[in-house]
Amino acid sequence: MSPPIIRRSLSVNVLVKEGLLDEAIDEMEDCLQEEDAVFNSENSCISDEALDTLCNSIKEREDTQRQMQRFRTLQRVLTAYHRRSTKTLEELLHTPLYVDGVEESTEHEPAIDLSDKIIAQVPEFLSEEK
């Protein structure tokens, strides 16, 4: 598990609580634009719980037909591309994180011996006008 799914699901919940439904729907759309480096992982997903919270909030308000239409469209696409996670926010927060380690190169740059002839030509090369 990686932080993107956790961040995105929490962001949707916070935006819904603040009444920023369009921004929460934008988070859904951003989920579709992320590339997942690990095949078949849930890193680029969003939790069903966050989607349910957003859907219920849209239903509770008046004059949200446009937002509900956009939500339903994105929800279908998220489902089609397997970008939904059945884990709750609680489960996501308690899931061990997977962090890619940075591999340190054990190879050293090859040492290039500069001969006296090359070193002697450097000042002439730099001073030549073009």
C-alpha positions in Angstrom: 0.0 0.0 0.0 1.2 3.5 -0.8 0.3 7.0 0.4 -1.7 8.1 -2.7 -4.8 6.0 -1.9 -4.7 7.1 1.7 -4.2 10.8 0.8 -6.8 10.8 -1.9 -9.5 9.0 0.3 -8.8 11.4 3.2 -8.9 14.4 0.9 -12.3 13.4 -0.5 -13.7 13.1 3.1 -12.2 16.4 4.2 -13.5 18.2 1.1 -17.0 16.8 1.6 -17.0 17.9 5.2 -16.0 21.4 4.1 -18.8 21.4 1.5 -16.4 21.5 -1.4 -18.1 18.9 -3.6 -16.6 20.0 -6.9 -13.1 19.8 -5.5 -13.9 16.3 -4.1 -15.1 15.2 -7.5 -11.9 16.6 -9.0 -10.0 14.2 -6.6 -11.9 11.4 -8.2 -10.9 12.6 -11.6 -7.2 12.9 -10.6 -7.3 9.3 -9.5 -7.8 8.3 -13.2 -4.9 10.4 -14.4 -2.3 8.7 -12.1 -0.1 6.0 -13.5 0.5 3.1 -11.2 4.1 1.9 -11.1 3.2 -1.4 -9.4 1.0 -3.6 -11.5 -2.3 -4.6 -10.0 -1.9 -2.6 -6.8 -4.4 -0.3 -5.1 -2.0 2.7 -5.0 -3.9 4.6 -7.7 -7.4 3.8 -6.2 -9.9 5.6 -4.0 -11.8 3.9 -1.2 -15.4 3.0 -1.6 -16.1 4.6 1.8 -14.9 8.0 0.5 -17.0 7.6 -2.6 -20.1 6.7 -0.5 -19.5 9.7 1.7 -19.3 12.0 -1.4 -22.4 10.4 -3.0 -24.5 10.8 0.2 -23.4 14.4 0.5 -24.4 15.2 -3.0 -27.8 13.5 -2.5 -28.4 15.5 0.7 -28.0 18.9 -1.0 -30.3 20.7 -3.3 -29.4 21.7 -6.9 -26.6 19.2 -7.3 -27.8 17.5 -10.5 -24.7 18.5 -12.4 -22.4 17.2 -9.7 -24.3 13.9 -9.4 -24.1 13.4 -13.1 -20.3 14.0 -13.1 -20.0 11.8 -10.0 -21.8 8.9 -11.6 -19.8 9.2 -14.8 -16.5 9.1 -12.9 -17.7 6.4 -10.6 -18.4 4.1 -13.6 -15.0 4.8 -15.1 -13.3 4.2 -11.8 -15.1 0.8 -11.6 -14.2 -0.1 -15.2 -10.5 0.6 -14.6 -10.4 -1.1 -11.2 -9.6 2.1 -9.4 -11.8 1.4 -6.4 -10.7 -0.1 -3.1 -13.0 -2.0 -0.7 -10.8 -1.1 2.3 -12.2 1.5 4.7 -10.2 4.5 5.8 -9.5 2.8 9.1 -8.0 -0.2 7.3 -6.0 2.1 5.0 -4.5 4.0 7.9 -3.4 0.7 9.5 -2.0 -0.8 6.4 1.8 -1.0 6.3 3.2 1.4 3.7 5.3 0.3 0.8 8.1 2.7 0.1 10.4 2.2 -2.9 14.0 2.0 -1.8 16.5 4.0 -3.6 19.2 1.6 -4.9 22.6 2.9 -4.3 25.0 2.2 -7.1 28.0 0.2 -6.1 29.8 0.9 -9.3 32.1 3.9 -9.3 32.7 6.2 -12.2 35.7 4.9 -14.1 38.7 7.0 -13.6 40.0 8.6 -16.8 43.7 9.4 -16.8 44.4 12.6 -18.6 47.7 12.6 -20.3 49.9 15.6 -20.1 49.3 16.2 -23.8 45.5 16.6 -23.3 46.0 18.8 -20.3 48.4 21.0 -22.2 45.9 21.5 -25.0 43.0 22.5 -22.8 43.9 26.2 -22.5 44.4 26.5 -26.3 41.0 24.8 -26.9 39.2 27.1 -24.5 40.8 30.2 -26.0 40.1 29.5 -29.6 37.5 31.8 -31.2 34.7 30.4 -33.2 
